[in-house]
Every structure is written in C-alpha cells, then in structure tokens.
Amino acid sequence: MISYILNAPRSKKRIISVTYDLLAIPLSIYLALSLRLDTLTPDISINLAYTMATTTIASIIIFIRIGLYRAVVRFMAEKAFTSLLISSGLSALIFATSSFLFQAEVPRSTVIIYLFSLLIFIGAPRLFIRAVVSQISKSGTEPVLIYGAGHQGIALANSLMNSETFRPCAFIDDNRKKQNTVIHGLKVFPVEKLDELLENGKRKKVLLALGSASGSTRKRLLEQLASKKVEVLTTPSVNDIVSGKAKIEEVKKVDIEDLLGRDPVPPQSDLIQKCITDKIVAVTGAGGSIGSEICRQVLIQKPNKVVLIELNEFSLYSIEQELNQLKDKQGLELDIISILGSVQKEHRLKTIFETFKVDTVYHAAAYKHVPMVEHNVVEGVRNNVFGTWYCAEAAIKAHVKNFVLISTDKAVRPTNVMGTSKRVAELVLQALAQRQQDTRFTMVRFGNVLGSSGSVVPLFHRQIQRGGPITVTHPDIIRYFMTIPEAAQLVIQAGSMGKGGDVFVLDMGEPVKITDLARKMIHLSGLSEKHEQNPSGDIGIEYSGLRPGEKLYEELLVGDNVEGTSHPRIMTANEVHLSWPETHNLLNRLDRACHDFQVDDVIELLLEAPAAFNKQGEVPDWVLNQGKKNSVNSS
C-alpha cells in the first residue's frame, strides 16, 4: 500500500490525501463526541449532521489554501507540521462556529477533544509513512561523519537527511562549547573520538563543512585526517553556495589547494584594473591553462574588447564559448574576438594589434612541458624565444602600451631547454625595454599551478582511480604550487607594477615534497599506502627516475638582489641582462641554427647566453639523436 502511494503520480497522491481527510474529519468529530459523552453511540441530530458536513467541506478548503496537500510526505519537515497544526486549529474553530450557527447540541470541551483527535487522525498516518520511507531510503545510504557543526555543517546535515547517497550519523567539532550537544538528532563529538567513531560505525567517509575557515586551518585538519584510513570529501565554499554556483549537498574530492594552506590575498583593485578596465586586451595562448584563466580574470574587469590568440582551434573555440557565457551571466557589454594564429608570425600579430588598437598584451603562449621540449629543441626555441620576440616587436610597431610575459621558475638556473628558452625570452624583453620607451615590458615568474595540463595532481587522481601505482620521478623532488586563479590574478597585478624591463617573482609559499603530496592524496581517498612494511596496502608509490631536463629543486630567482613591492606576494629581482645589439646578435645566430636544424649549435648558443644554463648530460632531441644513429650505421 505504502509503495503504491509513494510511486503514484502527484495528482493521484493528492486525491488519496483529500479522500482520506474527508473521512478523517467527521470520524474525528464522532470520536470527540464519544469521548465527551462516554458512549459509542452518540445521538447524531440533523443539526449535528449539518455541522459535521460544513466542518468537513470548509476544512478541506482550508487545507488546500494553506498548502497541506503540496507537501511531499517523505520530505515533510517543521514547516509542513506547522501547516498541519494551523490547519487543525482552524478546523476546530470552524467546528465550534458551525455548531453554534446550526444550534447543534455540542459540549464546549468537545471542540478541544476534536482538535487533538484530528491531529492524530491526519498527522499520524503522514508521520508513519514518512518514518517508513525514511527507513527504507536510509537502508541503501552510506553512513558519514560531518566535520564541522557550524552553520554550513548543520545545513549540510539537513540537506542529507533525505539524500539517497549519504546518511549523516554524527558531527565532529573541535569547539568545546558544541561538543556533547545534539543538533537535529545528531550528537557532536570531539576530534579525539574520531577513530572510535570510524571503527564502531564502519564509516569510511568524512564530509568537511568548514565554512569560511582559513587556509591554514583547512591544511591542519586535512593533515590530521590524512593519517587515518578515511576518505575525505568537502562541501562547496560559502561564496559558491551564496552565488548559486554550487549547492550545499554537492560534495567532492578534497581540493589539493587545501593542502597548501594558502590564505588568499584580496587583489588590489587599482593594480588589477590599471591595464584592463576600459581598454583593449589581447591574450596569446588564450586556450591554455594560464592563458584561459587570464582571459576569465580580464573579462570581469570590464575591458572594451578581449582579443583571444590561439594556435589550437578546439582550445580557442572552448574558451570563446566559456567567455561568452560568462559575459552574458555578468551582463557585460564587450566584444570577444577569437583569432587563430601562431605567435611566430610577426606581421600577422602586428596587423591584429593595429586593427583592434590593443592596449595590453598578456603573452602566455609557450611550450612548457620540459621533456617534450627536450625532445624537440628547435620548435621549443622557435616558440618560446622567437614567438616572444616577434610578439614583442609587433607590439612595439603597433604602439601597444603594456606587454606582460608569463615566465616560469624553470628559467632560474635552468637545467633544461624549456627553462633556458624562457630565460632567453626574458633577456629579449629586457633588451627591448632599453631600446625603446613606448611599450612597457614586464616579466612575471611563478612555479607550478594546480590543475594545469602539466600538473601532477590530475595524474595522481587518475592513477588512484585505476588502483595505482602512483609514479613519482624521485623521492626527494620538491615543487612550488599555486592555484591557477591566484596565479592569474597576481600576474595581472604584477604586470601593472612594472616600469619597463622588470622581472617579478610571485610568492609561491612553502615548497611541497611530491612524495608527501602523493601519500596525502592516497590517505584522503580512504586508502592506505602499499609498501614493504604494509604489503596489503591499497596504492603503492613507484619512483621512475628524473625525466630529461628535470631537476630536484626549483628556484624562483637568479640573484640575491630581491626587493619587496607594495603587494605582499609580489617581489622584484634585478637580473643580468644584455644590450639590444648583443641580444640581436644572439637571436640572429639562434635563428640560423634553428633554420639549418643544427641542434648542437642551438644548445651551444643557449649555453653562451647569460641564462645560467646548467645542461645535464646530452640533450635527447629525437631528430638529432636519430641523425647521429644514422651516421654511425652508414659508416
């Protein structure tokens, strides 16, 4: 019967409810009279019959108007029960009034008895069905603990009460005032009880509901949970919930940025708007990880136009669609222009900049994958060095006011071609800044960004999902990490601070040991690490050896002459640089070596440049090495 009611269409459910109440109301009146008169056969006069009929019809109308039949039984909560109480009270009032009007002989106390009997008759079945449904639904749900008994935790618990996936069992909170209290039927336990709760209840998931907790607090809690075999999920941030971007019940895997413990620094509005607001902005490499985020950040600062320059057609299409959606959502009036093209075509770039009267260029186009560039030296140099040079020359000729290069920590004492090519690109801009004053050149360095195409984090996630192992190049390798949105914001602000030829370095926080990161990701997935002391573990870590051109430790500066700026996370460094004639001579020689595909000569020129290139063994360029093999075989 219950199954039939639950699976019936909404209209049929309402008909069943109304039909039941049409019977329950006169039955409640009959029961009230029987109890008051102490007889099972009270005398039903014609006047009393009129009273009962009027009360029934009028009560049903009241129930409809109040919305009693709009409430879904399985989701009935305090508001629905309040409606039930009000409806019963009004029905009792109608009963008293109609008995007076029809002059029915009804004792006064009968009205009170009727009120309570009606509450039982119309409320009890609804409560019973809800309890049965709740029990049925909970049988297939997974018990979880909620870490955080604040507003967000309580809202999450309420939302999950009717979830078909999770069933909240208890709260965990380190606030002593909340401990041992009961909130919505769930007890609040101290953190010390976590192990006991996990063991006794066979619960393997903890949902973090930390509201607006600081980054350092999140990091501390996650490190604490990482030592336990429990899967940790997080809820959306308060800002995302308030803005409508996410719902409270949308739990997800722990964001690795939470493990960094970095508290965001609000952007300085004057810096982030200076080169963008009411201006025409171009972004090269607009479809890449950094380039696309710069586009998003640029868009919300209300430029006049955004010119997207990208070589990859699909990447360009994707970011164009996303930006148009963002523009419509924000109600912005601006043009988004999508240009297919390579940064290695100077005349094409000059035409674009002149045609659209570009004020600011963010140059994010680059080959950044270290091993890939090691295997393809000429194209890496062509794109990263000459692409930057041609783009910069085009900007000068088109009278672009601001030019910002997205550089990398791998340009510091580089051990690979990719890092060296980015350092040479910096040298080019430093020399151009001396040669002319119309275009202001700025370079911004930072480390790895979480979620980029080359980041280890998505790779580790995939490896964990496949059952492992997680591959790490070296047990001691460390890297700096930053979120893509923070990196893009800081790039834009640093670009506004430059005076010409400046090299800015972003504060990347504390470096992260990649092995430790892998272990935390394993543990926070509710799994254990497999190793010699724990051969029955779930996921192992294997070391594959350093890749071509890869180094253990990354640095963000060349020299020690570092100065702070007005922004707490942006520093500036004074670097060794060349004059323009020296730089131009180097570029011409590099161009001839690349044109003739003389990889050895390219490497020698990179070593000759003041880039502190510390080459590690032979460069494994595919074509160069195959050519050498062919020469040996032919001889």
NUMI-153315 format. One record per residue (C-alpha): residue in one letter; x, y, z. Coordinates in steps of 0.02 Angstrom, whole numbers, plus 32768, in hexadecimal, padded with zeros to 4 digits. Each point is the difference from the previous one (the first is absolute). Last residue first. Example, Ala and Ser with C-alpha at 12.3 -4.5 7.8 and 13.67 -1.06 7.14 Angstrom:
S82AC7FCB8165/A7FBB7F548021/
This chain:
S8F9480DF77E0/S7F497FF97FD2/N7FD07FBD80AD/V805F8089805C/S7FB580887F95/N7F507FB98016/K80187FFB80BC/K803880B58001/G7F6880317F9A/Q7F8F7FA28079/N804E805F8090/L7FE680AA7FAE/V7F4F7FD77FC8/W7FC57FC680AB/D805880858068/P80427FAA809C/V8074808C803C/E80A07FAD803B/G802F800F80B7/Q7FAF807B8077/K801580AE7FB6/N8013808A8081/F7FBE80987FA2/A802E809B8066/A7F9B806B7F86/P808B80787FD0/A80007FB97F4E/E80927F907FCE/L7FAB7F61803D/L7F6780297F97/L8074801F7F6D/E80537F578019/I7F577FA98009/V7FC880507F5D/D80A57FCE7FB0/D7FE47F4B8033/V7F4F80087FBB/Q803980397F54/F7F567FFE7FAD/D803C80757F77/H7F76807A8029/C801A7FE680BB/A80BA80257FF3/R7FE080977F91/D7F7E8045807A/L80707FE38097/R808B80647FAB/N7F86808E7FDB/L7FBB7FFA80B1/L80AC800A804F/N802F80967F93/H7F5C8055802F/T80227FE480B9/E80AE804B7FF5/P7FBE80967F9B/W7F6F8012807D/S806F80058099/L80047F64806A/H7FB67FD480A9/V80307FC780AF/E7F6980058072/N7FBE80788084/A7F6F7FAA8056/T7F52803C802D/M7F8A7FB78080/I7F447FE17FFF/R7FA27FA8808B/P7FF0808E807E/H7FD780827F79/S805080AC8014/T80A37FB47FC5/G808D7F9F8051/E80B17FFF7FC0/V80737F747FCC/N80B8800E7FDC/D802D7F4C8028/G80167FCD7F4C/V7FAB7F847F8E/L7F557FF78050/L7F6D7F878006/E80597F608026/E7FD17F4D7FDD/Y804A7F688055/L80127F507FBD/K8024802A7F4C/E7FB17FC47F5E/G805A80137F5A/P7FD87F4F7FC7/R7F917FAB8082/L803B7FD980AF/G7FEA7F4A8033/S7F637F937FFC/Y7FDF7FF380BA/E7F6A7F96802F/I7F7E80268084/G7F867F75802F/I7F4480088016/D7F927F8B8066/G806A7FBB808E/S80167F468020/P80BE800B7FF5/N8006807D8091/Q80B580028040/E80427FE47F4F/H7F8B80817FB3/K7F4880197FD0/E7FB880A58039/S7F527FFB804A/L7F5B80377FB7/G7F7380738038/S802080797F71/L804D8077807E/H80857F7C8021/I80347FEE7F4A/M800080BC7FE1/K8067801A809D/R80807F7F7FC6/A801080507F53/L801B80AD804C/D80857FBA8075/T805A7FB37F6A/I7FF480A67FA3/K80568061808C/V7FAA80A98000/P805B80A68001/E7FC28084807A/G7FA880987FBC/M8003802A7F47/D802480B98019/L7FFF803F7F4E/V809C80427FAB/F8003809B7F96/V808280287F7C/D7FF980B67FCB/G803480367F51/G7F93809C8005/K7FAC80578092/G7FA07F68803C/M7F738008807E/S7F6D7FDD7F8C/G80497F5C7FC5/A80147FCB80B5/Q7F458015801A/I7FD47F9B7F65/V807A7F76802C/L7FC07FFD80B5/Q7F4E7FE67FC5/A80347F777F87/A80647FA38085/E7F71800B807D/P7F847FBB7F81/I80787F737FCC/T80227FC380B1/M80B480038038/F80857F7C8018/Y80BB7FFE801E/R80577F5B7FDF/I80697F80805B/I80577F607FC6/D804B7F97808B/P7FB17F567FD9/H802080157F45/T7F947FF47F62/V7F5D7FD88058/T7F887F7E7FB9/I7F627FD58060/P7FDB7F467FF3/G7F717FFA7FFA/G7F4E7FC0800B/R7FC280527F60/Q7FAA808A8066/I80A38020805D/Q805E80117F5A/R7F7F807A7FBC/H8009806C809C/F80BF7FFC7FFB/L7FFF803E7F4C/P7F84808B802A/V80788039808B/V80A37FF07F9F/S7FE080A17FA0/G802A800C7F47/S7F55802F7FBF/S7FE680768090/G7F987FCC8095/L807180448085/V807E807F7FC1/N80B97FDF8001/G8079808D8022/F7FFA80BC7FE2/R805B80837F9C/V7FBA80A57FBE/M805380677F79/T7FD480B47FD5/F801B80667F62/R7FBE80B27FF0/T7FE980307F4A/D802C80B37FCF/Q80AB80098053/Q80777FB27F82/R80A57FA07FF9/Q80107FE680BD/A7F587FA6800E/L80307F9D7F64/A80997FBE805C/Q7F9A7FC78096/L7F807FB37F8B/V80847F997FA7/L80547FCD80A3/E7F577FC08040/A7FEC7F967F62/V80B07FBE8022/R7FC47FCC80AD/K7F687FAA7FB2/S80717FA27F85/T80707FCC8091/G7F6D7FB78060/M7FC57F9D7F69/V80B07FC97FD1/N80227FAF80A8/T806C8016809A/P7FCE80B4801B/R805480708081/V7F5980598011/A7F977FF57F62/K7FA97F68804C/D7FAA80798078/T7F9680347F6D/S7FD380927F90/I7F5A804E7FCC/L803880977F9D/V7F9F80A48016/F7FFA80857F78/N7FB280AA8023/K7FEA809A7F90/V7FE97FAE7F56/H8041807A7F7D/A7FE17F897F6D/K80BA7FFD7FD4/I802E7FDE80B6/A7F7D7F778013/A803A7FAC7F5F/E80B280038041/A7FC57FAE80A2/C7F9F7F787FA6/Y80937FDE7F8E/W80777FF38095/T7F8B7F938068/G7FE17F877F70/F80BB80057FDE/V802E7FC680AE/N7F737F8C8038/N7FBE7FC37F59/R80A17FF27F9C/V80647FC48095/G7F857F738024/E7FF17FDA7F46/V80BD7FED7FF2/V80147F98809D/N7F7C7F7B7FE2/H802E7F708077/E80348076808C/V7F6480667FD9/M7F937F688022/P80617FD4809D/V7FE380AF804B/H7F4A801E7FD0/K7FF280BE7FF4/Y7FEC80297F48/A7FC980B58003/A7F7180787FE1/A7FDB806380A0/H802880AF7FBE/Y7F8880778055/V7FF180947F89/T7FB980AA8032/D7FC180967F9C/V7FC87FA97F5F/K7FC480727F74/F7F957F757FB2/T804B80107F53/E80AC8033803F/F80147F6C8077/I7FBE7F847F7F/T806B80467F73/K809B7FFC806F/L7FDA7F4B802E/R7FF07FCC7F48/H80A1805D7FD7/E805C7FA8808E/K7FCE7F4D7FD8/Q804E7F938088/V7F7180258078/S7F967F877F99/G7F4E801D7FCA/L7F477FEB8019/I7FB180A1803E/S7F658005806E/I7FB680AC8022/I7F96801B809B/D7FA580A67FF9/L7FBE8058809B/E7F5E8029805B/L7FFD7F9A809F/G7F647FB88053/Q80677F918073/K7FA67F627FC6/D800780377F4A/K80BC8022800B/L801E7F5B805A/Q7FA47FA27F76/N8064805D7F7C/L80A07FDA805F/E7FDA7F458005/Q7FD77FF77F47/E80A0805E7FD0/I80677F938076/S7FC27F617FAC/Y801080417F4D/L80B48036801D/S802D7F59804D/F7FAF7FA77F6D/E805E80667F7E/N80AD7FF2804F/L807080927FCE/E7FB180818075/I7FEA80BB8005/L7F6980418060/V7FDD80BA7FEF/V7F9A8047808F/K7FA780A47FE1/N7FC780978064/P80427FB880A3/K7F8A7FDF8092/Q806A7FBA808F/I7F987F5F7FF8/L80477FD97F54/V80B780108032/Q7FF07F7E808A/R7FAE7F857F88/C808180217F78/I808D7FEC807E/E7FB37F57802C/S80027FCE7F48/G80B680337FEB/I80397FA3809B/S7FB87F577FCF/G800E801A7F45/G7F79803E7F89/A803680B78000/G80B27FD57FCB/T801080B87FD8/V7F8D8076805F/A7FCF80A97FB7/V7FB0808D8064/I7FA4809B7FC3/K7FE6807A808F/D7F6C803E8065/T80427F9F8098/I80997F997FD3/C80AC804C8021/K7FD5805880A3/Q7F727F90803B/I80647F7A805D/L80768080804B/D7F7C807D803B/S7F917F748043/Q80867FB2806D/P7FD77F487FFD/P7FC77FAF80A3/V80887F8F8046/P7FC97F4B8006/D80337F988098/R807A7F7A7FC9/G7FF47F5C8060/L804E7F9D7F74/L7F987F66802C/D7F6280627FDA/E8046801C7F51/I7FEE7F457FEA/D7F4580147FFB/V7FB67F6F8061/K7F8C7F977F95/K7F4F803E7FEC/V7F5F8020805E/E7F6F80577FAA/E7F8880048095/I801980BA8020/K7FD6802D7F4D/A807880537F87/K8015809A7F93/G7F6880538050/S80618097803D/V7FDB7FD580B6/I803B7F4C7FEA/D809D80317FA1/N802B80858081/V7FE57F868091/S807A7F867FB2/P7FC27F5C7FB9/T80017F65806F/T80977F928018/L801F7F457FFC/V807C7F9D8068/E80157F457FEB/V803D7FAD809E/K80977F98802C/K8048807A807C/S80A180677FF9/A7FB5806D7F77/L7F7B8039807B/Q807D80648067/E805380457F63/L7F5380317FC4/L7FD8805880A3/R80A180658000/K7FEF802F7F48/R7F4E803B8019/T8035806B8094/S8091804B7F9D/G7F8B80297F70/S7F89805C8073/A7F547FBE802D/S7F7080547FA2/G7F887F6E800C/L805A7F668042/A7F877F7B7FC6/L80767F6F7FDE/L7FA87F5C7FDD/V80557F68804D/K7FF27F577FAB/K802D7F4F8034/R7F7B7FDE8082/K80047F528047/G7F9C80428094/N80717FC08089/E80A7801B7FA9/L7FE080AD7FB8/L7FAC803E809F/E80907FC1806C/D808280527F91/L7FA180A68003/K7FE5800680BC/E80968073801D/V7FB3807F7F88/P7F758021807C/F7F517FBE7FDD/V7F61805F7FD4/K7F667F918009/L7F837FFF7F70/G7F4580108021/H7FF180AA7FAF/I8093803D8068/V802A7FA280A0/T808580438078/N80957F9A803B/Q807A807C7FB1/K7FBB80A87FC9/K8051806A8088/R80A37F9F7FEE/N801580387F4A/D806C7F787FB0/D7F6C7FBC7F9E/I7FCB7F567FBF/F7F477FEA7FD9/A7FA17F5B7FFB/C7FA77F827F94/P7FDD805A7F5C/R7FB77F897F7D/F8049800E7F51/T7FC57FCC7F53/E7F4180067FF4/S7FFE80A5805D/N7F68802E8068/M805F802C809E/L809180397F94/S7FC080B27FED/N7FE3801480B9/A80AF7FBF8026/L804C80777F81/A7FA480958049/I803E7FCE80AD/G80B37FF27FC1/Q7FF680A87FA7/H7FBB8058809A/G80827FB58073/A80107F4B8038/G809E7FDC7F9D/Y803F7F567FC8/I7F657FA07FC8/L800C7F448014/V7FBA7F8B7F7E/P7F907F677FF6/E7FE47FC37F4C/T7F4E7FF37FC3/G7F9D7F687FC8/S7FA57FDE80A2/K7FE680BA801B/S7F7B80097F79/I7F987F75804D/Q800C804B80AE/S7FD080AB7FC2/V7F6F7FB87F9E/V7FC07FA6809A/A8013809B806D/R7FAB806E7F7D/I7F717F857FEF/F7FE77FFD80BC/L800980BD8011/R7F7D80167F77/P7F927F7C804F/A8011805380AB/G7FD980B27FC8/I7F517FF27FB6/F7FB17F918085/I806C80368092/L7FF080BA7FDF/L7F467FE77FE7/S7FF17FA980A9/F805B808F8054/L7F9280877FB5/Y7F607F9A8019/I80257FF080BB/I800F80BD8009/V7F5C80197FA1/T7FA97F7D806C/S8027806A8099/R7F7680767FCD/P7F777F7B8005/V7FA87FED7F57/E7F4480127FF1/A7FF880407F4F/Q7FBB80AF7FEE/F802A80057F46/L805F80A38016/F804F7FC980A5/S80357F577FBD/S8043805A7F65/T806D80748069/A80497F798070/F80267F8D7F6D/I804B80907F9C/L807280288094/A80347F4A800C/S802880017F46/L8068809D8018/G80667FAA8088/S80177F647F97/S803F80677F6B/I80778063806F/L80497F5F8048/L80157FAF7F55/S8050809E7FB9/T807C7FFC8091/F801F7F4A7FD7/A802B802F7F4D/K8077808A8039/E80587F8C807A/A80237F7C7F7C/M7FA27F927F86/F80737FBB7F7A/R7FB87F517FF2/V7F4E8045800A/V8015807E7F74/A7FAC80A08036/R7F8B804A7F7C/Y7F687FB28053/L80118069809D/G800E809D7F98/I7FA380798072/R7F7C80197F7B/I7FE47F447FE8/F7FF37FDF80BB/I7F8580918012/I7F937FBA7F74/I80067F548054/S7FD0805080A5/A7F6A80597FB3/I7FBE7F5D7FB6/T80177F9B80A0/T7FC280868077/T7F65801E7F97/A7FD97F467FF8/M801B7FE880BC/T7F958097802C/Y7F747FCB7F8A/A80037F538052/L7FFA805380AB/N7F6580607FCC/I7FAE7F607FBE/S80247FAC80A7/I808A7F80801B/D7FE17FB180AC/P80A27FB88043/T80157F447FEA/L80A97FCF8049/T7FDA805880A2/D80628064807F/L7FB180A57FCD/R80A880577FEC/L805B7F697FBA/S7F747FD67F87/L7FED80B57FC9/A80BA800F7FDC/L80007F5A7FA2/Y7F6E80387F92/I805780A67FDC/S80A17FA47FD3/L7F9E7F897F8F/P7FB080977FAB/I80B180457FDC/A80577F5A7FD5/L7F897FCD7F74/L8014809C7F95/D80B77FFF8039/Y801D7F567FAD/T7FAF80397F5E/V8069809E7FFF/S80A27F9D801A/I7FD47F7E7F7B/I7FD3808A7F83/R80A580588027/K80637F617FE3/K7FA67FE77F5A/S803580AD7FC7/R80B67FE08033/P80087F5E7F9C/A80067F5D8065/N80A77FB48033/L7FF4803580B6/I7F497FCE8011/Y80197F557FB0/S80997FDD806C/I7F9C802C809B/M7F767F877FCD/
